Amino acid sequence: MKESKAPSLGRTPAQKFFDKWQGLFYLIPWIIGFVVFKAIPFGQSLYYSFTDMDFFNGIHQYGIMNYVDAFTTPKITKALITTFKYSFITVPLKLVFALFIAYILNFKIACVNVFRTVYYIPSILGGSVAIAVLWKAVFRDDGLVNTLIRMLTFGHFQGPSWLSDPSYALWIICFLRIWQFGSAMVLFLAALKGVPADLYEAATIDGAGKWRQFFSITVPMITPIIFYNLVTQICQAFQEFNGPFIITNGGPRGSTTLISILVYNYAFKSNQMGMASALAWIMFVIVCILTIIAFTSQKKWVYYSDER
């Protein structure tokens, strides 16, 4: 005896269309936000970079004059050099310091979770305006650092002018960035947890010391995380703004003026949106080139466990 089949419920064309494209409907809010706040401003900035766009006077000239001025104006070229200097100081030191702290916290020590939390806190607070203001107060002429120096030297040494001396100011800004090593440290710590323990046991049997194990086992095994941190930190370093703007405002004598500060000054102080857009695109192209170099070089030094 044949079993009777239940009649299938008929679906209208509209319902079938919705079933097919419902995923796209759920993405509509994100698509609208991306187009309005990302894609359109992205295209407009490229367009404005080839104009003399002014907030109040509009556009009167088209061409590559902004890019020519960017590489011929001493103030801009100095800011480019300072940005490279800032990035090449902060990124390596931050990664080395983060890896060093992560390596220590990977050992089984008392209250290790408390130390991990304490070391991560600067990454949460470091980008805030309040921390930049506090950093400025600590390193000013009568700040905490110089006060401690006078106390330790019994008043015989007053301490340098950290923020008004060009030879010190950039380093103070760099230290603020290096101090925010918590996010990179957490990633390094997770990578260190994934290194097989039997590799260390075999190396110990062969007579390898801690330093040899670190450079021959630990570092090669965590190179994917080193590569990831390197790329992300380069991108963040070239976009740094809060620290140098709030602490020194680009001074003294332009020694801490980064490209991001020039973008802000041209756009919102001089109302030269065309030049500001050109500088933003120059910075974008530089970051892309450095990222491409990093991705190209990873074949020679990054080890992936699934590769043969």
C-alpha positions in Angstrom: 0.0 0.0 0.0 1.5 3.3 -1.1 1.9 6.0 1.5 0.2 9.3 0.8 2.5 12.3 0.5 1.6 15.5 2.2 0.8 18.3 -0.2 3.7 20.7 -0.6 3.0 24.2 0.4 3.1 26.5 -2.6 5.5 29.5 -2.4 5.0 32.7 -4.2 7.7 34.1 -6.6 8.3 36.8 -4.0 9.0 34.3 -1.3 11.3 32.3 -3.5 13.2 35.5 -4.4 13.6 36.3 -0.7 14.8 32.8 0.1 17.4 33.1 -2.6 18.7 36.6 -1.7 17.9 36.9 2.0 21.6 36.9 2.9 22.1 40.0 0.7 19.1 41.7 2.4 20.8 41.2 5.8 24.0 42.8 4.4 22.2 45.9 3.1 22.9 48.0 6.3 26.6 47.2 6.1 26.7 47.9 2.3 25.0 51.3 2.8 27.4 52.2 5.6 30.4 51.0 3.5 29.4 53.0 0.4 28.4 56.2 2.2 31.2 56.3 4.8 34.0 54.4 3.0 33.7 54.1 -0.8 32.4 57.5 -1.6 34.9 59.5 0.6 37.6 57.2 -0.8 36.8 58.2 -4.4 36.2 61.8 -3.5 39.6 62.1 -1.8 41.3 60.7 -5.0 39.4 63.2 -7.1 40.2 66.2 -4.8 43.9 65.2 -4.7 44.1 66.4 -8.4 42.4 69.7 -7.7 43.0 72.8 -5.6 39.8 72.1 -3.7 39.2 74.7 -1.0 36.4 74.5 1.6 35.2 78.1 0.9 36.4 78.9 -2.6 35.8 75.6 -4.4 37.9 74.2 -7.3 39.7 76.4 -9.7 42.5 74.2 -11.0 43.1 70.6 -12.0 46.3 68.7 -12.3 49.1 67.0 -10.4 50.3 70.2 -8.8 49.6 68.9 -5.3 51.8 65.8 -5.8 54.6 68.0 -7.3 54.4 70.3 -4.3 54.4 67.4 -1.9 57.8 66.3 -3.1 59.3 69.7 -3.5 58.2 71.5 -0.4 60.8 71.2 2.4 58.1 71.1 5.1 56.4 68.1 3.5 59.6 66.2 2.7 60.8 66.7 6.2 57.5 65.3 7.5 57.8 62.3 5.2 61.3 61.6 6.6 60.1 62.1 10.2 57.2 59.6 9.5 59.6 57.0 8.2 61.9 57.6 11.2 59.1 57.3 13.6 57.8 54.1 12.0 61.2 52.4 11.8 61.9 53.2 15.4 58.6 52.3 17.0 57.7 49.1 15.0 60.8 47.0 15.6 61.2 48.1 19.3 57.5 47.5 20.0 57.7 44.0 18.5 60.9 43.1 20.3 59.6 44.4 23.6 56.2 42.6 23.1 57.9 39.3 22.3 60.2 39.6 25.3 57.4 40.2 27.7 55.3 37.5 26.1 58.2 35.0 26.4 58.5 35.8 30.1 54.8 35.5 30.8 54.7 32.2 29.0 56.5 30.6 32.0 54.5 29.3 34.9 55.0 32.0 37.5 52.8 33.2 40.3 50.0 35.7 39.5 50.8 35.4 35.8 47.2 36.3 34.8 47.5 39.5 36.8 50.7 40.5 35.0 49.2 39.7 31.6 46.3 42.0 32.4 48.5 44.8 33.7 50.7 44.7 30.6 47.7 44.7 28.3 46.1 47.8 29.9 48.3 50.4 28.0 47.0 49.1 24.7 43.5 49.9 25.8 44.3 53.3 27.2 47.3 54.3 25.0 45.3 55.8 22.1 43.2 58.0 24.3 43.6 61.8 24.5 43.8 61.6 28.3 46.9 59.4 28.2 48.6 61.7 25.7 47.9 64.7 28.0 49.3 62.6 31.0 52.4 61.7 28.9 52.9 65.4 28.2 52.6 66.3 31.9 55.1 63.6 32.8 57.8 64.8 30.4 57.5 68.5 30.6 60.3 70.6 32.2 58.7 70.5 35.6 57.1 67.1 35.1 57.5 63.8 37.0 60.6 62.6 35.1 62.6 65.8 35.7 61.4 65.9 39.3 62.8 62.4 39.9 66.0 63.3 38.2 66.5 66.3 40.5 65.7 64.2 43.6 68.1 61.5 42.6 70.9 64.0 41.9 70.1 66.1 44.9 69.3 69.1 42.7 72.6 69.1 40.8 71.0 68.1 37.5 67.8 69.6 36.3 67.1 67.2 33.5 66.7 67.9 29.8 63.8 69.7 28.1 62.3 66.5 26.7 59.5 68.1 24.7 61.2 71.3 23.6 64.5 69.8 22.4 64.3 68.3 18.8 66.8 65.6 19.8 64.5 64.3 22.5 61.0 65.1 21.4 60.6 62.4 18.7 61.9 59.7 21.1 59.3 60.7 23.7 56.6 60.3 21.1 58.1 56.9 20.1 58.1 55.7 23.7 54.4 56.4 24.0 53.8 54.1 21.0 56.2 51.4 22.2 54.5 51.5 25.6 51.3 50.3 23.9 52.7 46.8 23.2 49.8 44.9 24.8 47.9 43.8 21.7 51.1 42.5 20.0 52.1 40.8 23.3 48.8 38.9 23.5 49.2 37.6 20.0 52.8 36.5 20.7 51.7 34.8 23.9 49.0 32.8 22.0 51.6 31.8 19.4 54.1 30.7 22.1 51.4 28.5 23.6 51.1 26.7 20.3 54.8 25.7 20.0 55.0 22.0 20.6 56.7 21.1 23.9 58.4 18.0 22.4 60.6 20.3 20.3 62.1 21.9 23.4 62.5 18.5 25.0 64.4 17.2 22.0 66.6 20.3 21.9 67.4 20.0 25.6 68.4 16.4 25.1 70.7 17.5 22.2 72.3 20.0 24.6 70.8 23.2 23.2 70.6 26.1 25.7 67.7 28.5 26.2 69.0 31.1 23.8 69.6 28.5 21.1 66.1 27.1 21.6 64.7 30.5 21.4 66.3 31.5 18.1 66.2 28.0 16.5 62.7 26.8 17.7 60.6 29.6 19.2 61.2 32.3 16.6 60.8 30.2 13.5 57.6 28.6 14.8 56.0 32.0 15.6 57.1 33.8 12.4 53.5 33.9 11.0 52.4 36.0 14.1 55.6 38.1 13.8 54.7 38.8 10.1 51.1 39.7 11.1 52.2 42.0 13.9 54.7 43.6 11.6 52.2 44.5 8.9 49.5 45.7 11.3 52.0 47.8 13.3 53.4 49.4 10.1 49.9 50.4 9.1 49.2 51.9 12.5 52.5 53.7 12.8 52.0 55.6 9.6 48.5 56.7 10.8 49.7 57.9 14.2 48.1 61.3 15.1 47.0 61.7 18.7 50.4 61.4 20.4 52.4 64.0 18.4 49.5 66.3 17.9 48.5 66.6 21.6 52.0 66.3 23.2 54.1 68.5 20.9 51.7 69.6 18.1 54.4 68.7 15.6 57.1 70.7 17.3 59.7 71.7 18.3 60.7 73.1 14.9 58.8 70.3 13.1 60.8 67.5 14.6 57.6 65.5 15.4 55.5 66.6 12.5 54.2 63.5 10.9 52.3 63.3 7.6 49.0 62.7 9.5 49.5 66.1 11.2 50.1 67.8 7.9 46.9 66.2 6.5 45.0 67.7 9.4 46.7 71.1 9.1 46.1 71.4 5.4 42.5 70.2 5.6 41.1 72.0 8.7 43.5 74.9 9.3 44.5 76.0 5.8 41.2 74.7 4.2 43.3 73.1 1.4 41.4 69.9 1.0 43.2 69.1 -2.3 46.7 69.1 -0.8 45.4 67.2 2.3 43.9 64.5 0.0 47.1 64.3 -2.0 49.1 63.8 1.2 46.7 61.1 2.4 47.0 59.2 -0.9 50.8 59.5 -0.7 50.7 58.0 2.8 48.3 55.3 1.5 50.6 54.4 -1.4 53.6 54.2 0.9 51.8 51.8 3.3 50.7 49.7 0.3 54.3 49.5 -1.0 55.7 48.5 2.4 52.9 45.9 2.8 53.7 44.4 -0.6 57.4 44.2 0.3 56.5 42.4 3.5 54.2 39.9 1.7 56.9 39.3 -0.9 59.6 38.7 1.6 57.6 36.4 3.8 58.4 33.5 1.5 62.0 33.7 2.7 61.5 34.0 6.4 58.0 33.0 7.4 57.4 29.4 8.3 53.9 27.8 8.0 53.5 24.4 9.6 51.2 23.2 6.8 53.9 23.8 4.1 56.1 21.1 2.9 
